[in-house]
Amino acid sequence: MIDSAQDHEDTTSRIVLSIDAMGGDLGPSAVVNGMASSAAKSAGLHFIVHGDETELEKLIAAKPELRGRCQIRHASDVVTMDDKPSQIMRSGKETSMWSAIEAVRNNEASAAISCGNTGALMAVSMIRLRKMDGVNRPAIACLWPSRNEHGFNVMLDVGADIRADENDLLQYALMGASYARNGLDLRRPRVGLLNVGTEEFKGRAELKLASQAIEDAAEEARFDYVGFVEGGDIPSERVDVIVTDGFTGNIALKTGEGTAGLIRDLLGQAFRYSFLSKIAALLAYTSLKRLSKRIDPRRVNGGVFLGLNGTVVKSHGASDGTGFAAAISLAARLSASGFNDRLATRIAATEGAFARANEGRK
């Protein structure tokens, strides 16, 4: 479970992660705080840290948990949130982001983590790591709090590419199921395709074609296909993996984040409204604290780029130490499971079986 991995991590085997320390809104101090927190829980974690060497040396030296476990690589430039991906592709080789991805490309680290510009990170990752054989469009997968026993559902794509045809959606289903199997310990994940209704006749033509393709691939890929799901099913216990295009997924993600923030603010206002409501808040403190932890977005921080020859985790740009530690925990868990190699094998096997099935229908 992701939860237990974050709270009780005890990794003993050596795992090396590549860290872009300069891209976040809160600066490298938040990144180093997250590294120190993760290192205290996992004896096997080591880091290659990319960014301003002088600044990073001071921050890391102040954390005894990181002693002897960090290699600093100086990068003179930083990718800002305003930089265009095309601009970084032309002149970004000296940035901490580029350097962090390069360490994964050279097999020096098993995964890269960055709080930086999402578009630039995807562009650099695609050009340096390349797409897996059989993958047309990479996807970004996120964890969504849900009613399921394991606490989260996987949704993809949430913004890597706004377009997706039936073949892309099939690949998202394969990648999402593999991610759920390795990230959530689900032996046979349940996969649903997001649509405007659950009836078979609803939705665009490519969704109907994708639905049939996903159903045909389910047995070979070892997941259960539940059919079409609606927006209300995203946090439900009916499904473990929600497949959609990046345009729809990103809007759903941002809407969910905004709604969670609104509810948190409204609850705060309600409990501060009067003396009696403040007393009620005090009496409900334990339950409110449990709820706050349950929906804290920092605990599920980290979107995973799927479909590349290397694992890349995108941490939220405003991540503090707690949020970045969650992204590290996710990257370490996927690294320890050999997730990317398993995903490549699964896509190759399923694509082959699907191609043979199509030939048989002709």
C-alpha positions, 0 to 999 in steps of 0.5 A: 500500500502507498500509505504504509510505504510512506509511513513505515518505509524500511527499504534496505536495498540500494536505490539511487534517485535523480533529483531536480532540486531547483524547479519547485516554487519553494526552492531547493530547501523544500526538496532537501527537507523531503530527501532528509525525511525519506532518508531517515525512513529508508537506509537504502536510499541514495540521491544524485542531486542536480542544481546550484552546487554551492547552495545545495552543499550548504543545505545537504550539510545541515541534514545529518540524515543525508551524510554520505548519501548524496552526489551533487551535480552542478547545473547552472540553469533552471527551468522556470514555470514560464519557460516553453518546452520548445525553448528548453529543448533548444537551450536547456542542456545546462538546466538541473531538469535536463541533468536529472533526466540524463542520470536516468538515461545513463542508468545511474539512477532508477528514477528522476523526480522534479517539481518543475514545469510539466510541459518542459519535463515531459518534453525533455523526458521524451527526447532523452529517454524515448518512448517504449516500443509499442507506445504511441503517446506517453501518459501522466498517471495520478493517484486519486483518493477513493473509497477503495480499501487501498485508499486510492484510484489511478487515473490517466492521462491527466495532461501529457497529451490532450488527444487520444484515439482508441489505440492510445486509450488501450495503451493507457489501460495497459499502463494504468493496470501495470501501475496499479499492480506495482504501486497499489499491490493489486493483483488484478486491477479493475479498469474503467473507461471514462465516458458521459454515461455507462450505457454502451451506446453513449460517447464518441466513436473512438470511445466505443472502439477503445472499450472493445479493444480494452475488453479484448486485452483484459485477460492477456493483461491480467485486469478486469474491465468494468466498462464505461464509468462516469465522473462520479466513479473516479473516487468510487470503489467500483474501479481501480484505474480510470482511463481517459484522454489528457484534456478530460483528465487534467480538467477533472484533476484540477476540478478535484483539487479546487473542490477539495480546497473549497471544502477545506476553507468552508469547513474552517469558516464554519468552525470559526463562526461562533463560540459554540462552533469553536467548541464543536471543532475542539470536540471533533479535533481527532476526527478532523485531523484524521480527515485532514490527513486522509485528503491531504494532497501532499500524501499522494503527490507525484504524477508518474510519466508512463510509457518512457524508457525510464521512470519520471515522477512529477512532483507538484510545483508547490510541494513542501518537504512532506509533499516531496517526500511522498514523491520520493516514496512513490519513485522508490517503490516503483524502482524497487518493484522493477516497474518500468521493465515489467511495464515494457514486457507487459505492453510488448506481450499484450500488443503482440497478442492483440495484433494476433487477435486482429489478424484472426478476425480478418 
